[in-house]
Amino acid sequence: VAVEGQYYHNLKPDELGEGETGGQKSISVYFMDPGKRITMTLDAQGKVTSLALHGDRSAWSLAHGLSLGTSLSRLAAWNGRPVRIHAFDSSERRGRVVDWGRGALGQELAGVRLTLASPFRAPGYGRLNGTQKLEVEKDRDFSSSDPEMLHLDPWVETIEIGR
């Protein structure tokens, strides 16, 4: 495993955490630093089926430097077109990027699922009026160019690859 140019061959047991993700066995590797945490989901044979990052920052990144903490406005700029995300409702899709709008990132991030952090954690939550705060919790999709999302500008909290 390589992180920031350093290779880790012999991980210590206290650098691994076993658990379950979506009903499948998973292992979290965290190198004693939350910014370097990565979770691997395993199939019944113990083969890695997906990788996930979760939090507000990470040493890991994808195309263009996309990582945890990347803002929606930055995603839209890299994409060259507005990005559609699902609202922050109670569904399983809450905060998830659902469409790249035929932008540049659509091809590059095929097979990658991005989920944005709760609006309560977004830097612009205080700029939303009461109606807008209720609107972002409805079961619907938003464009990154919608007024609510421009004010809110939520950031990437989860990156999943191969799921």
MIFIRO-954547 format. One record per atom (N, C-alpha, C): z, y, x; residue in one letter. Coordinates in steps of 0.02 Angstrom, whole numbers, padded with zeros to 5 digits, always signed. Each point is the difference from the previous one (the first is absolute). Example, Ala and Ser with C-alpha at 12.3 -4.5 7.8 and 13.67 -1.06 7.14 Angstrom:
<pts>
+00390-00284+00660A
+00000+00059-00045A
+00000+00060+00045A
-00036+00053-00018S
+00003+00059+00042S
+00037+00055-00039S
</pts>
This chain:
<pts>
+00000-00059+00043V
+00000+00059-00043V
+00000+00062+00045V
-00041+00050-00017A
-00003+00061+00039A
+00019+00059-00043A
+00044+00043+00025V
+00020+00061-00034V
-00002+00055+00052V
-00038+00053-00014E
-00005+00057+00045E
-00013-00022+00072E
-00045-00048+00009G
-00020-00022+00066G
+00049-00048+00034G
+00056-00015-00031Q
+00048-00047+00028Q
-00008-00067-00035Q
+00005-00055+00039Y
-00008-00066-00028Y
+00067-00034-00005Y
+00011-00035-00056Y
+00062-00035-00013Y
-00017-00074-00010Y
+00018-00041+00048H
-00016-00071-00004H
+00060-00041-00023H
+00058+00016+00023N
+00060-00038-00015N
+00048+00042-00040N
-00007-00002-00065L
+00045+00038-00042L
+00066-00036-00008L
+00053+00038-00002K
+00067-00028-00008K
+00012-00013-00074K
+00042-00049-00018P
+00013-00013-00070P
+00025+00061-00039P
+00037+00044+00033D
+00025+00059-00036D
-00054+00053-00010D
-00061-00012+00025E
-00056+00045-00010E
-00046-00026-00056E
+00020-00054-00033L
-00037-00028-00056L
+00044-00002-00061L
-00029+00010-00057G
+00036-00008-00063G
-00042-00042-00047G
+00030-00053-00028E
-00037-00042-00046E
+00017+00020-00071E
-00049-00008-00045G
+00012+00018-00069G
-00056-00025-00044G
-00009+00035-00055E
-00051-00017-00048E
-00034+00063-00024E
-00067-00002-00004T
-00039+00057-00024T
-00047-00026-00054T
+00008+00025-00061G
-00043-00022-00054G
+00000-00075-00011G
+00056-00032+00010G
+00006-00072-00011G
-00023-00042+00058G
-00022+00031+00054Q
-00022-00037+00059Q
+00048+00014+00058Q
+00008-00050+00044K
+00042+00008+00058K
-00028+00056+00044K
+00045+00039+00029S
-00023+00054+00044S
+00047+00006+00060S
-00026+00030+00052I
+00038+00014+00061I
-00010+00073+00016I
+00053+00035+00014S
-00004+00070+00021S
+00016+00004+00074S
-00044+00032+00036V
+00010+00012+00072V
+00016+00074+00006V
+00056+00018+00030Y
+00018+00070+00000Y
+00021+00028+00067Y
-00001-00038+00052F
+00010+00026+00068F
+00058+00049+00005F
+00050-00007-00043M
+00060+00043+00000M
-00017+00073-00012M
-00058+00013-00028D
-00022+00068-00015D
-00038-00001-00066D
+00025+00033-00053P
-00034-00001-00064P
-00073+00024+00003P
-00016+00043+00047G
-00068+00025+00007G
-00049-00052+00026G
+00026-00057+00024K
-00042-00054+00026K
+00003-00062-00044K
+00030+00006-00060R
+00007-00058-00045R
-00066-00018-00031R
-00013-00065-00004I
-00058-00027-00034I
+00022-00065-00034I
-00023-00010-00061T
+00018-00060-00038T
-00063-00043-00007T
+00008-00064+00016M
-00055-00048-00005M
+00017-00049-00056M
-00045-00008-00049T
+00009-00049-00053T
-00035-00063+00021T
+00033-00057-00013L
-00026-00065+00023L
-00018-00044-00059L
-00050-00043+00010D
-00016-00049-00052D
+00043-00062+00011D
-00012-00052-00039A
+00041-00061+00002A
-00005-00034+00068A
-00054+00010+00036Q
-00008-00031+00066Q
+00027+00044+00056Q
+00027+00058-00017G
+00028+00045+00051G
-00051+00047+00031G
-00061+00004-00028K
-00051+00045+00027K
+00009+00069-00032K
-00012+00052+00040V
+00006+00068-00025V
-00057+00014-00050V
+00019+00023-00060T
-00049+00017-00051T
-00007+00075-00010T
+00052+00038+00018S
-00005+00072-00006S
+00051+00034+00046S
-00014+00063+00014L
+00045+00041+00040L
+00017+00061-00041L
+00062+00024+00007A
+00020+00060-00038A
+00045+00044+00042A
-00011+00065-00009L
+00043+00052+00029L
+00033+00036-00058L
+00063+00019+00007H
+00034+00035-00053H
+00050+00049+00031H
+00001+00061-00025G
+00047+00050+00023G
-00032+00068+00004G
+00030+00045+00038D
-00027+00067+00004D
-00034+00015+00066D
+00004-00046+00048R
-00037+00009+00063R
-00009-00068+00033R
-00050-00005+00043S
-00014-00062+00034S
-00038+00012+00065S
+00010-00043+00047A
-00039+00001+00062A
-00070-00029-00011A
-00008-00037-00054W
-00063-00033-00016W
-00045+00049-00039W
-00065-00006+00011S
-00046+00044-00037S
-00066-00036-00011S
-00039+00027-00047L
-00067-00026-00016L
-00052+00052+00019L
-00059-00003-00030A
-00054+00047+00013A
+00024+00072-00007A
-00024+00044+00044H
+00015+00071-00001H
+00073+00016+00016H
+00040-00049+00018G
+00071+00011+00010G
+00041-00006-00063G
-00031-00026-00053L
+00036-00009-00064L
+00060-00045+00012L
+00058+00024-00021S
+00062-00038+00009S
+00048+00018-00055S
+00059-00029+00003L
+00053+00020-00047L
+00014+00074+00011L
+00010+00035-00055G
+00013+00072+00004G
-00063+00043-00006G
-00059-00031-00001T
-00062+00038-00008T
-00003+00028-00071T
-00014+00064-00007S
-00001+00033-00065S
-00063-00017-00039S
+00004+00006-00066L
-00058-00009-00044L
-00054+00050+00017L
+00019+00062+00015S
-00050+00051+00017S
-00038-00019+00064S
+00034-00031+00048R
-00032-00023+00062R
-00048-00058-00016R
+00022-00047-00043L
-00045-00056-00019L
-00064+00027-00032L
+00008+00048-00046A
-00059+00028-00034A
-00046+00035+00050A
+00029+00035+00048A
-00041+00034+00051A
-00039-00050+00042A
+00033-00053+00023W
-00034-00051+00038W
-00053-00036-00042W
+00015-00009-00064N
-00046-00034-00045N
-00062+00042-00015N
+00007+00067+00002G
-00055+00044-00015G
-00013+00008-00075G
+00040-00032-00040R
-00004+00003-00073R
+00070-00010-00028R
+00012+00021-00062P
+00066-00012-00030P
+00016-00075-00003P
+00063-00015+00005V
+00026-00068-00003V
+00036-00007-00067V
-00008-00058-00033R
+00035-00012-00064R
+00061-00044+00014R
+00056+00021-00029I
+00061-00040+00006I
+00029-00011-00069I
+00036-00055-00006H
+00035-00014-00064H
+00064+00042-00001H
+00020+00020-00060A
+00060+00040-00009A
+00062-00037+00024A
+00055+00035+00001F
+00064-00028+00023F
+00040-00024-00061F
-00031-00045-00038D
+00031-00028-00060D
+00041-00061+00019D
+00015-00042-00048S
+00040-00060+00014S
-00042-00062+00013S
-00066+00007+00005S
-00044-00057+00010S
-00001-00021+00073S
-00028-00059+00011E
-00008-00026+00069E
-00048+00043+00041E
-00044+00036-00034R
-00051+00042+00034R
+00026+00069+00019R
+00062+00017-00015R
+00026+00068+00010R
-00012+00026+00071R
-00030+00059+00002G
-00012+00033+00064G
-00054-00030+00043G
-00038-00047-00025R
-00049-00035+00040R
-00068+00035+00000R
-00033+00003+00057V
-00068+00025+00004V
-00043-00051-00037V
-00037+00022-00051V
-00040-00046-00041V
-00075+00009+00010V
-00021+00057+00028D
-00072+00011+00009D
-00012+00053+00053D
-00046-00013+00044W
-00018+00047+00053W
-00057+00046-00020W
-00026-00007-00061G
-00052+00045-00025G
-00063+00001+00042G
-00021-00057+00027R
-00060-00005+00042R
+00006+00043+00063R
+00062+00012+00022G
+00011+00040+00061G
-00002-00044+00062G
+00009+00032+00057A
-00005-00033+00065A
+00051-00056+00011A
+00059+00006-00029L
+00052-00050+00013L
-00008-00063-00042L
-00040+00002-00052G
-00008-00058-00043G
-00022-00062+00038G
-00050+00007+00043Q
-00024-00056+00040Q
+00049-00018+00055Q
+00026+00051+00034E
+00045-00012+00057E
+00064-00035-00021E
+00024+00014-00060L
+00064-00027-00021L
-00007-00053-00054L
-00058-00032-00003A
-00008-00057-00046A
+00051-00053+00019A
+00036-00026-00048G
+00051-00050+00015G
+00068+00028+00019G
+00006+00067-00001V
+00063+00033+00016V
+00026+00032-00065V
+00064-00011-00014R
+00030+00031-00059R
+00051+00051+00023R
-00008+00062-00024L
+00046+00054+00017L
+00040+00020-00062L
+00065+00009+00009T
+00043+00023-00054T
+00037+00063+00024T
+00000+00051-00042L
+00033+00063+00017L
+00073-00001-00022L
+00040+00037+00036A
+00072+00004-00014A
+00013+00033-00067A
+00058-00013-00027S
+00022+00030-00063S
-00008+00076+00002S
-00019+00030-00057P
-00008+00073-00001P
+00065+00036+00017P
+00057-00031-00013F
+00064+00033+00015F
+00008+00011+00075F
-00036-00039+00041R
+00004+00006+00072R
-00055+00045+00029R
-00047+00020-00042A
-00057+00040+00023A
+00022+00072+00014A
-00031+00031+00049P
+00020+00068+00018P
-00011+00051-00056P
-00048-00012-00044G
-00015+00049-00051G
+00031-00013-00068G
+00047-00047-00004Y
+00029-00016-00066Y
+00031+00061-00033Y
+00033+00041+00038G
+00033+00060-00026G
-00049+00052-00027G
-00065-00005+00020R
-00050+00047-00024R
-00030-00020-00067R
+00015-00062-00023L
-00025-00022-00065L
+00043+00030-00056L
-00033+00019-00055N
+00039+00022-00058N
+00021-00062-00039N
+00040+00009-00051G
+00027-00056-00039G
-00054-00044-00030G
-00053+00031-00026T
-00055-00038-00030T
-00035-00042+00053T
-00012+00029+00058Q
-00034-00037+00054Q
+00043-00058+00024Q
+00065+00010+00004K
+00045-00054+00021K
-00004-00059-00047K
-00004+00014-00065L
-00007-00054-00049L
-00070-00032+00005L
-00050+00041+00012E
-00069-00025+00003E
-00010-00051+00056E
+00030+00010+00058V
-00010-00046+00057V
+00033-00068-00012V
+00039-00006-00053E
+00032-00064-00016E
-00035-00037-00057E
-00054+00028-00027K
-00037-00033-00054K
-00045-00054+00029K
-00018-00048-00042D
-00044-00055+00020D
-00072+00024+00000D
-00021+00028+00057R
-00068+00025+00007R
-00017+00008+00073R
-00062+00016+00015D
-00021+00013+00069D
-00008+00075+00010D
+00010+00022+00062F
-00008+00070+00019F
-00051+00004+00056F
-00031+00057+00006S
-00042+00016+00057S
+00041+00041+00048S
-00013-00008+00064S
+00035+00040+00050S
-00014+00074-00010S
-00052+00017-00038S
-00016+00070-00013S
+00033+00026-00065S
+00036-00042-00037D
+00036+00023-00059D
+00057+00046+00021D
+00015+00051-00041P
+00053+00048+00019P
+00067-00034+00017P
+00018-00051-00039E
+00064-00034+00014E
+00001-00030+00070E
-00055-00032+00020M
-00002-00032+00066M
-00007+00052+00056M
-00035+00055-00013L
-00005+00053+00050L
+00069+00029+00015L
+00040+00010-00052H
+00068+00026+00009H
+00046-00052+00033H
-00005-00061-00025L
+00044-00053+00022L
-00014-00022+00072L
-00063-00015+00015D
-00024-00025+00065D
+00044-00057+00026D
+00004-00055-00038P
+00041-00057+00023P
-00029-00032+00062P
+00040-00041+00033W
-00021-00031+00063W
+00002-00076-00005W
-00037-00032+00045V
-00006-00073+00001V
+00067-00031+00021V
+00025-00045-00043E
+00063-00033+00013E
-00009-00075+00015E
-00056-00030-00025T
-00012-00071+00013T
-00074-00010+00015T
-00013-00039+00052I
-00068-00020+00018I
+00001-00077+00002I
-00044-00030-00040E
-00005-00073-00002E
-00071-00021+00018E
-00005-00048+00045I
-00066-00023+00023I
-00005-00074-00016I
-00055-00019-00034G
-00014-00071-00012G
+00033-00029-00061G
+00021+00041-00045R
+00033-00026-00059R
-00045+00003-00060R
</pts>
